[in-house]
Each structure stands twice: as structure tokens, then as C-alpha cells.
Amino acid sequence: MSTVFIAFQINEDTRPIIEAILADNPHAVLDEQPAMVKINAEDTLVIKRESVEELIGRKFDLQELQVNLITISGHLDEDDDTFTLSWKN
């Protein structure tokens, strides 16, 4: 198994995004550091637009992740509804 991860600046905008990611990926591990948060997961990590929208109470475009994104590790597969990191072919 291989680990994928995503790291964000930690601020009021990213808190609900992080909460949604952890709710949708129970296998994910949160690594909090000063001014940033890194979320590690074995094999796959999925960010669902719908889950983020439920927490922030408005429409959310997954492209908004880019504003506070620090780095990712894994193959990125992105559409209008999901942002998926994996090492699967």
C-alpha cells in the first residue's frame, strides 16, 4: 500500500474542508503542524464537493481548494464533484 496526502494552510476557510475530508475518509490520518495541516491516507483520498457544501452552507467549486493548497502526493483525478488522490492506475 502507498500513502497519498494533501496539505493545506490552516485557516477559517480550510477548517470545514478538512472536516469534510476526514468524515468522507475514515482511514485518513490528520497531521496538524503550525500554520498547516496534512492529511495522509493509504491508497486513496477523496474530497467530495457535496460534503464540503453541506458544511459551509453554499455552493463550492473544487477549484477553490487551490487557494489554500500547499502540496499533494499521488495521482490526481478531478471532476466537478470529486478531487481524488491515489496511486492506483
N, C-alpha and C positions, 0 to 999 in steps of 0.2 A: 504494500500500500504506500501511496505517496501523499504527502501533505500539500494542500493548497492554502493560500492565505490572502487576506485583504487587510490593508491598514488605512485608517482614516485619522485625520486631525480630530481631536475630541472637542466638541463644542455643542451648543444647543441644537444646531441643525442635524448633527450626526447621531445624537442620543437615540431618537426614535428609529433611525435606520439600523443602528446596532441592535436595538431591542428586537426589531423585526427579523433580522438575520438570525439571531440566537433562537428565537421562537420557531422559525422555519427549519433550523438545522440543529437539532438537539445534540448531535455528535460534535458540534463545533466547540472550540475552547477559546475563551476570551483572555487576552494578554494585555492588561492595562499598563501603560507606561506614561510618564509625564508628557502631556500635550498630544498623545496619540494612543490609539487602541489598535491592536492587531487581532484578527480572528483567524484561527487555524482550524482546518478540518481535514480529515482523512478522505482522500479521493475526490470529493465533490462539495462545493459550497454554492447554494442557490439563493439569490436575492430576488424576491417576488415584489413586483410593483404594487400589487393589490395589498399585500401585508403592510408595506410602508404607508400607503394611502390611508389604511384603517387607523394607523397610529397618529398620523399628522393631520388627518381630517380635511385633506384636499387632494386634488389630482397631483400625481408625481410622475415625472419623466425620469426614467432610469439614467439618462444623461446627466441629471443633476448630481449623481454620485461623484462625477469628475471634479466638482468644485472643492471637495474636502478629501479626495482620494490621495494617499501618499504613494502606495505601491500595491501591486498584486503579484501573485505567483501562481501559475497554472495557465492552461489553455482557456481563453475567454470565448464564450458563446453567448451572444447578446441578441435579444429581440425586444419588442415593445413591452413584453410582460415579465421577462426574466433576464437576469445577469448571472451566468453560470461559470464558475471556475472549476476545472477538472484536469486530470492528467489522462483521462480516457480518450481513446481515438474514436 
